[in-house]
Amino acid sequence: MYASKGCAGCHGPQGQGLVGPSLAKVKDWSLEQFTATLREGKTPERVLSAAMPRFSEDQLTASDIANLYSYVKTLN
């Protein structure tokens, strides 16, 4: 799902960062913070630019987000 939803295209196959930033900090976030980033474009530190997509429940379910969160925590 990480690759199919476009995450890898911007954040790199290992979350190392490409066009988008490294996902190393995500390991310190809660699931709620990760969800807010994907749904609202808000990280614990800031509001992201419009380049970061905002995903609706139709695009990513709560279960999808939980799975992505678990996967991203294994990267780097």
Residue, then its C-alpha position, 0 to 999 in steps of 0.5 A: m500500500y505504501a507504494s500503491k498510494g504514492c508514498a514511495g514516489c515522494h518519500g522514497p522506497q525506504g522512507q529516506g526522502l526524495v521530493g518529500p521529506s524523510l519519514a524518520k520522525v514518524k517513528d516518534w508520532s502517535l497513530e493519531q498524529f499520523t492520521a492527522t497528517l494524512r487526513e488534514g496535512k498537519t504534523p505535530e510541528r506544522v501544517l504541510s504544503a498542498a503538495m502533500p495529499r489529504f486522504s479521505e476515508d474513501q481513499l484510506t480507511a482507518s485500517d489502511i492508515a493503521n497498516l501504513y503507520s505500522y509499515v512506516k515505523t519499520l522503514n529506515 
